[in-house]
Amino acid sequence: MAENPDKKSCGVLRYSDVQRSLQERAPQLFEILFEKAKDGDLASIKEYLDRAYGRAPQSIDIGGAGGGPVAVDVKLSPELAAALGRLTVEETRK
């Protein structure tokens, strides 16, 4: 099998063809999805609502134990600590 020296542009072309095809067929696909949703298909109902009204926002809980602050342990190289002026190189090697 011969190697395609222009794989990247070939892949981009195929992707753009698929994208254009989907855009042209979107109204028909949306109608099919709507009909399946009306028939009670739960996956279609969810997908239809997500596409028509947008997905519900998802919350992410960022916190430490018991809702407190997140503990971060940062270790600096001796040279960086010295450059920051917090410790001398000798103090960091103890």
BELHU-V920415 format. One line per field, one symbol per residue. phi: phi as a letter, one per 40 degrees, with the letter a starting at -180 (. if undefined). burial: + if it has 16 or more other ideal C-beta (glycine too) atoms within 10 Angstrom, else -. A space follows every 50 residues. Layout:
phi->???
burial->???
This chain:
phi->.ccccbdccccccccccccccccccdcccccccccccccgccccdccccc ccbgcccbcbcbacdggccccbbbbbcdccccccgcbcdccccc
burial->--------------------------------+--++------++--+-- ------------------------------++------------
